[in-house]
Amino acid sequence: MNASKTTLLCAVWLCLILCVRTDAANLDVAVSATRGTLEGQIGVSWDPIRFATGYFIYRSANYDGPYVMHDKVCGETRYTDDSADSGVYYWYRVTPLYWIFQGGATRRVQGWVRPSMAGGMVDTMERIPKILKQVPHFYTVRDLAERRRNTLPVPDIRDLSIPGNDRIFGWVKGVCATEHRRIGSPESLSAVRYIKKILGSMPGMDVRHDAFPLDAVYRADTWRVEVETSKGAVVIDAFYAVNTGMTLDKPTGGSISGEMVWAGAGSPEEFDAIGDISGKVVVADCEFPDLPIGLLAFLFGEGYAMSDPENWLGFFQSVTMTFARSNFPPEYEEERYPDSVYWQAADRGAAGLVLIMKNHPGDTNTHWGPYDGRMRSMPCFWVSSYLEDEMKDLAEQGFAANLTLTGQVGPGEGHNIYGILKGRSPEIILVSSHHDSCHKGATEDGTGIAMVLAQADIWSRIPCHLREKTLVFVLTDGHHYRGIGGRMFADTHARDIMDKVIIDINLEHLAARDAVDDGYGSLVTTGRGALTLIFVNESPTAIATAARMLENMVPAPDRTLEIHSTLIGDVPPGEAGHYHIAAGIDFIHWIGSPPYLLTAEDTLDKVDENLLNPIARSVTEMVATYMMIPEGYRDYE
C-alpha cells in the first residue's frame, strides 16, 4: 500500500473515531422545540456540536418513530419547520454531519404549531381518516403513560376536608340565582360578587379581579316570529340566534317582513335551485352532528381509561353534539365560512333566517349559538324540531313572515376572577372553569364553578408551608363570547402565572344527569350520568394521573372516557383549549356533554347532587398528585 493511500485510510479512521467519540459526548446535547408559540410553524434549536459541519433534522408524528429525515441545515443551530400541520404533536431528533459522515441522534423533543379552536362546517365522519392516523401514536403515548404510572407519587388525602354534597350544591345554587350570567350583564356582575365573596372567605386566599373592555355586548329585548297565513296571523314559538339582527352600526335592531322560502339543509346547491331570494325569509334545517363515541372508544381501546358500569359505550353508540351545528359554524377568528347557511342566505340578499333545530332532543328552541362574539346584521331565529313539518309547509306555500328582534349592542366589560394560594414552590397548579352562562346554566357552568370553589376551600385549609406548589383558582368570563376571558387571562398573566403552570385541571359541566326526549317534547332525566370526556394532552404524567383518578373514583362514574386532546379538533372545547392555544400548557380537561347544553333546560334539577362530593374528592386526588411531583420535573426529559 503506497503512502498516499495509507494516509487517506488513516484520515478516514480518524474521522470515524472522532465522530463516534464526539457523538457519544453529545447524546445529551440540549435541544428544544416550540410548544404552540408560533403560528403555522415549529422552531427547533440545539446547542452546537463540536466539529459538526451541518445537521440533519429528523421528524416523526409518533414518539417511537419512524423518524424520517426532514431537512438539512448548515452553519445554523436552529431550524424552522413550516410544513407542520395544526393539531399534530411532532417529535424531532437532530443528528450532526461531519463532512460526509453522520453521527448519532440527540434525544427526542416535542413541538407543535399554535393550534386553533374548532370551527368550520362540522362533519364528524370527515374526521375519521385523520383520527385513524392518530391511532398508532395514541397507543405509544398510552404505553408511556402506563409506565409513568409506576413512578407516579401516591397522595394520601384522607385527612383533607372535602366539602359535602349539600355545601357544594349550595354554591351551585348561589351562582345560579339569576336567569343567566351573560357577559357584560348585571346578572353576570351579581355572580362575580358572589364568587369573590366565597373566595374571600377562605383563609390565606389572595382574591384578584381583572376587568377587560368589550366593544360589543349583545342584549336582545324583544323577539317575535309571526306568519301571515290564509287563516290569519300565526305566532311561531321561536328564540333569537345570539349576536344576530343588531350590530354596532344598527345597535337597536328592528322588524322585517318577507315571503318565506324553504331551503332544506341550506346547502349552496339548494340555494342555487331556489333562485332569487332577495328580501325573502329563508327557512332551513340546522342539524346537530353526531359523535360516534362507540366507534372512537373501540378504535382507541377504551381510551386512556374508561368508566362505564352500565356498558353503554357499545360500538354503535353515538351522541348528538348539541353544542355544535353542522351548517352554522362558529367563526372564532377572522375566517368566514361562505357555505354556512347563514352566509348563504345573507350574501344572496335574504331579509332574515329561521332555522329549525332538526335533531335536537326535546321541544326546545333556546339554543345559544354560535357564540363566537361575531355580530351579524341579518336577524336569525331558532325553532324547535317539533315544528319542522309546520314550518316547511308554511315556507313552501310562500306565506309572508314578520320578524322582530330588538335590543342593544354597545360597549361593556368582562370580568375574570382568580384566587392565589402561595406554596413552597413557585410552580403553579391551575384549577379553572368559566363563570358565564347563556341561561340558568346549572351544569354549564354552575357545577364547574362549584368544583373550583371546592378545591379553593380544601387547599386554603392547608398551611402555606405544607403546600408544595402554588395554587391559582381562575373563573373566566366570556366562554360564550369566543372564549375571550380565557385568552385575556392567558395574555395578561403570561409572565407571572402561565409560564409557571405545570398543569391546568379544568372542570366543566360535571355531575350532569343524562336526559332523553319522552316523545312529547319534554327532556326527562334517566337516572344515569351524561356522557363525560376527560381530554388530556400528550403528557404521560397528566394521562396517568387522570387514569388513576378515574379508576379510584367511588362510585364509578357513568359513561366517562379519558381520551387524547385532539379527538374533536386541535384542542378540546372549553377553557383548557384556550389556555393551551395561548400558553401551550399541559391540561386535564374534565367536561360533561349533556343534551341540554346551551339551552334553558339546563336547570338545577339536572345536577346529580350525590356526585358532587365524589367528584371533588377525585379532583383533590389529582391536585395532590401534582403537589408531590418534584420541582422542575418534565415529561420526556
Buried (B, 14 or more C-beta within 10 A) or exposed (E): EEEEEEEEEEEEEEBEEBBEEBBEEBEEBEBBBBBBBBEEBBBBBBEEBEBBEBBBBBBBBBBBBEBEEBBEBEEEBEBBBEEBEBBBBBBBBBBBBBEEBBBBBBBBBBBBBBBBBBBBBBEBEEBBEEBEEBEEBBBBBBEBBBEBBEEBEEBEBEEBEBBBBEBBBEBBEBBBEBEBBBBBBEBBBBBBEBBBEBBEEBEBBEBBEBEBEBEBBBBBEEBBBBBBEEEEEBEBEBBBBBBBBBBEEEBEBEBBBBBBBBBBBBBEEBBEEBEEBEEBBBBBBBBBBBBBBBBBBBBBEBBBBBBBEEEBBEEEBBBBBBBBBBBBBBBBEEEEBEBBBBBBBBEBEBBBBBBBBBBBBBBBBBBBBBBBBBBBEBBBBBBBBBBBEBBBEBBEEEBBBBBBBBBBBBEBBBBBBBBBBBBBBEBBBBBBBBBBBBBBBBBBBBBBBBBBBBBBBBBBEBEEEEBBBBBBBBBBBBBBBBBBBBBBBBEBBEEEBBEBBBBBBBBBBBBBBBBBBEEEEEBBBEEBBBBBBBBBBBBBBBBBBBBBBBEEBEEBBBBBBBBBBBBBBBBBBBBBBBBBBBBBBBBBBBBBBBBBBBBBBBBBEBBBBEBBBBBBBBBBBBBBBBBEBEEEEEBEE
